[in-house]
């Protein structure tokens, strides 16, 4: 890729080329709004790199964005929708749950439960979500709330941001309770799990040439399970309008 500065302008303007193919032009505005403007797409990005990623979108992007919008619309129209988020005692792939939250399509809180993970809560995790050992000292463990969760989640369409993480936490917790993989699998199969991360990345449309995929986007919001659910629900509404 090459960026060429035209000689007939005083603005910070760059013509972007992929090999010898002209992709488009990006420029920063003289008023210093801190954004890079992608002229052909009529979009603004916070970094030059992201502005270039807009220009690198594959030709099928518009169709893929429409598919993502239709998916979001179908999700929001489903009365079985639950938006779910789990905060954990650690940051790794083997962390246990310390907070589980779920809201329905209308934004009503269906579940908001602190949990005793029966394991230490790492300092790094506490620095994110603020939950300490003292906060969960008298909280129930996952096994205590499992009957209620079973009733709430049974047959629901559970949408999460990076669903492999949240579903992975649930898998470990249910397996710790049941002790056998078949029972754990049958419990998990009663829920329809879907991931919003991919559709959101498609809608944003920042193409990574190195990875041959759209760059994942941060969800934002506080590291509180209810707040994460609400932010994701707003993202779904925004995505449905794309």
Secondary structure, 3 states (H helix, E strand, C coil): CEEECCCCCCCCEEEEEECCEEEEEEEECCCCCCCEEECCCCEEECCHHHHHHHHCCCCCHHHHHHHHHHHHHHHHHCCCEEEEEEEECCCCCCCCEEEEEEEECCCCEEEEEECCCCCCCCHHHHHHHCCCCHHHCCCCCHHHHHHHHHHHHCCCEEEECCHHHHHHHHHHHHHHHHCCHHHHHHHHCCCEEEECHHHHHHHHCCEECCCCEECCCCCCCCCCHHHHHHHHHHHHHHHHCC
